[in-house]
Amino acid sequence: MKKLFFLFLLSPLTSLFAQSDSSYFDIGVNSFQLLRIGDNAVRNNEWMSPYVLHMEAGFGKVGIRVGLGFYQKSSTELPSAFNGNTGFDNDTSSTDLRIGLAFRTAIGNKWSLKYGADFVLSNRNHSFNTTIEDVDGNEIENTTEESFSSSGLGLFLFPQFHITPRMSVATEMQLLYLSDKISETVTSTNFPDFDSQKDVEGNRFFLRPPAALYLIMRF
């Protein structure tokens, strides 16, 4: 994987300085994420690009790009006769970052193709809490917390269609190699002796298809 990464980066350098294109700055939003298609069901799937914001500063045929994603959702169900006088708190959040080096080539008058490599970071957190009173009026609280973090490298293809010189649409395909860390903690105020924590580590190598649509303005 490391050899592939460096070869991918170094291959365009032989002709890089022969180019004379002007510099540019692109900023775009992923319309699929703005629409929140499927909400959590889609956001938790690896095939869906998690990045909401795309930024790229280009200098001739080479550019530095950044992708950012953030999502948070919280809900509270108050105790009532309907739910057995139990309160429920549900919190979910995620953050995603990629920063990388991109090389650009023109395909005709309207199309361009960017390719390169990213460093990738992501975090997912979920907390589920229940609260209930026992027959003596004591409050019992049970909490489950899950965290998932990933870091690694990604190779990408980024086809871009230029509607006008300053407006374009684009998508991307990523080949990712990530190291994952998963942690789950369960606690109870009523049975603290049964509190537990589980930690898992692993690696993944997978392809994320072009399930993103960036609407991009150039400055």
N, C-alpha and C positions, 0 to 999 in steps of 0.2 A: 504493500500500500504506500509506503514512504517513497520507494523508487518511482512509482507511478505519479505520485504527487509532484516530485521535483522535475521529472521529465515534462509533465504537463505545463509547469511554470516556465521552464527554460526554453522550450521549443520555439516560442515566438521571438526570442530576444535577438536572434540573428538578423532579423529585418526590422526590428522595432525602431531604431534610430534613423532609418531611411525614410520614415513617414513624416509628414509635415502638417497633418490635420490640426485644426484649432482646438483649444480646450473647451470644455463644456461642463455644466453641472445639471444632472437630472434629479428630479424628485418626483416620486410617484406613490400611489396608494393601491393596495390590492383590493379590488372591488369585491371579490368573493368574501374576504374577511369583513368588509364593511357591511355587507348584506347579512352576515352571520347565518349563512345557510346551514340549517341543521343544528345551530347553536353548539352545545357541548358535544353532541354526538359526532359532529364533524371535526371539532377542534381536537378531540382525543384520538383521531385517526392519523396515521403517519402519511397517508397519501395526500393530505391537504396541507398546502404551504401555510405555515403559521405566521408569516410576516405581513404586517399591515402596512408598514412604511418602507419604501425603497429609496436610497440616496446613492448617487454615484458622481464622483468628480473625475473627469477624463482629461488626459493630457496626450493629445495625438491618438495613438492606437492603444494606449494603456490607461486603465482607470482603477480607482480604489472605490469599492462599494461597501455599503452598510445596509443591513436589513434589521428592522425592529418589529417585535410583536408583543402585545400585552393584552391580557384578558382577565377579568375578575367578575365573580358573581357570588352574591351572598343572599341567603334567604333564612327567615325565622318563622317557625310555626309556634304560636303561643299555646300554652296548656288550655285544654277545654274538655268538656264531657265527651266530645266526638273522638278525641285522640287519647282517651284514658288519662287526662290531666298530665300529659307529658309534653315538654317543650323540646323542639328540634331546632338546631342551628346547623346550617350547611354552608361552608365557605370553600370556594374554588378559585385558584389564581394560576396564571401561567405567564412566563416571560421568555422571550426568544431573541437571540442576537446572532447575527452572522457578519463577519467582516472579511473582505477578501480582495484579491487582485484579479482584474478582468482585462482581457485582450479583445479588441474589436476588429471585425472585418466587414466591409460593405458587400452586400449582395444586391446588385441592381441599384435603382434610384430610390426605392422605398424601404428596402429591407437591410438590416444589419444583424450580425450574429456576434454575441459576446460569449467568451468561454474563459474559464480560469478555476481558481480554488479559493475556498473559504475556510476560516476557522469558525466553528459553530458552538454555541452554548445555549442550553435551554433548561428551564426549571418548571416543574408542575407541583402544586401543593393542594391538598384537599383535607379539610377538617370536618368531621361530623360529630356533633355533640347532642346528647339527650339529657334532659333534666326532669326528675320526678320526685314527688314527696312520698315517703313511706307512711305507714299507719301511725307512726309517732310524730309525724310532722317534720322529719329530717329530710333535707334535700340530698338526693342521690344524683351524682353526675357521672356519666359514662362518655368517654371521648376516644375517638379513633382519628389518628393523624397519619396521613400518607404524604411522602415527598418523593419526587422523581427528578433526578438531574442527569443531564447528558452533556458531553463535550467531545469534540473530535474534528475531523476534516471532511470537507465535501468538495467534489468536482461538479461543475455546472455548465449547462448550455442555456443561453438567454437570447432567444430570437426576438427581434424588436421590429415592429412595423411603424414607419414614420408617416403619419397622416399628413402633417405639415412639418416644416423645419423645427417647430417648437412643441409639437404635440405628437405623442406616439402611444402605442399599446404594446405590451410584451408579456411573455410568460417565461417559465424556466423549468428545467429538469435537473434534478440533483442526484448524484451518486454519493452516499454518505457512509462514513465509517465512524461510529460513535461508541464511547465508553459510558455505560449507564451505572447509576447508583440509586437503589430503591430502599426506602426505609419506611417501616410501618410501626406505629406505637399505639398501644391500647391501654387505657388507664380507667380506673373506677374508684370513686371515693368510698363505695360500699365494700368492695373486695380488693383492696390494694395489693394483697399478696399474689393476685393473679395478673397484675400488670405485666405487660410483655413488650418487647421490641424485636423486630426482625429486620435484618439488613441483607441486601442482595446486591452483588456486582456482576456485570457482564458486558459483552460487546455485541454490536450489531453492524451489519453491512447490508445496505438495502438501497433500492432505487425509489426516489420520490418522483412520480410522473408530473407532467406540466399542468397541475391543478391550481393555477393562479392566473389572474388577469390584472396586470398593473396598468393603471392610467397615469401616464408620465408627461410632465412638463419640463422643457429644457430652458435653462437660463444662461 
